[in-house]
Amino acid sequence: MFDSDRRIYIFFFMKVLDSIKRISLLSIAMSYPKPRMKRMLRQHAERPIDDSAVDLIYLDYCLFLQSLLKEANIEAERTGEKKVQPVHIQNVKRKILARYRG
């Protein structure tokens, strides 16, 4: 993987983390539908991106969100909360990002 590709991954995941307002997989997935993500990736890439690569990046994105919400849910249960709060996401953010940075 090229450094520019890695920067695109990190940029996209950090943008997603910054945009989280409601903790619901559906609302997060709807905030970045596949065509919008494809457009963003092509704008920030220094070279053309194949459609299959975009599909893999989108799959990584969905898996990242799923694991982030799962860990945040575990963190909320551990602290005794009934709802996942932004604090819980902030607490597990580094662990999940480290897992996905490669």
N, C-alpha and C positions, 0 to 999 in steps of 0.2 A: 504494500500500500504506500502510495506517495505521501509526502508530507502535506501537500495541498489537500489531498483527499481526507487525511486525518483532521486537518483544520476545518474542513467542511463539516465532518461529523461533529466535532466539538462545538463549532459555531451553532449548528442546528440544535443539538441537545441543550445547550445553554439557553438558546432562544426559547425552547419549549419550557424549560424550567422557569424562566422569567415570566412566561405568559400564563402560568397556571393560576387560575383564580378560583374555580370550582373544582372540587375533587370528585370527578366522575369520568370514567374512561370514555364514555360516549361524548361528553362535552369537550374533552381534550382531543379526541380523534376528529371531531367535527371542526375544531379550530384549525387544524392542518390537514385538509383532505389531500388525497394523493396528487391531483393536478396542481394545487398550490405549492405543495412540497417540490414537485418536479420543476416548476417554474423557478422557485427559490434556489434549488441546487444548480440549475443551469445558469442562473445569474451570477452565482459565486464561484463557479468552477472556471478554471483557466483553460480547460479543454472540453471537447464534446463528451457527453455522458450517454452511454447506451441505455436503452429502456430496461434491460434486465438488471443493470446496476442500480437504476432508480428503484426497481421493485425490491431488490435486496436491502437498500437503504430504508425503504418504507417499512419492510418487515422488521429490521433492526429497531426502527423508531417505535413500532407497535409493541415489540417485546420489551423495549426499554420502559415504555409507559406502564406496561403491565407489571413488570417487576418493581418499578418505583411505587406504584400504588399498593402492591401487595406488601412491600416492606413498610410503607407508611401506615397501612392498616395494622400490621403487627405492632408497630411502635405505638399506635393509638391504643390498642388493647393493653399493651404493657403499662401505659401510663394511666389506664382506667377511663379513658375518654370513650364516648359512644360514637363520635364523628371524627373523621380525619381532618385535622387542622393544618394550616400551612406550616406551623412549627414542626409537625411530624415529618413533613416532606423535607424541610430544611435539615432535620436530624439525620435522615437516611440518604440525603443527596450525594454526599461524598462517597459513601460506600457503593452506591449504584453506579455513579460516574466512573469510579475506579474499575468496576467490573466491565464496563462497556468501552473504556478507552483503549483496551488491548495491550 
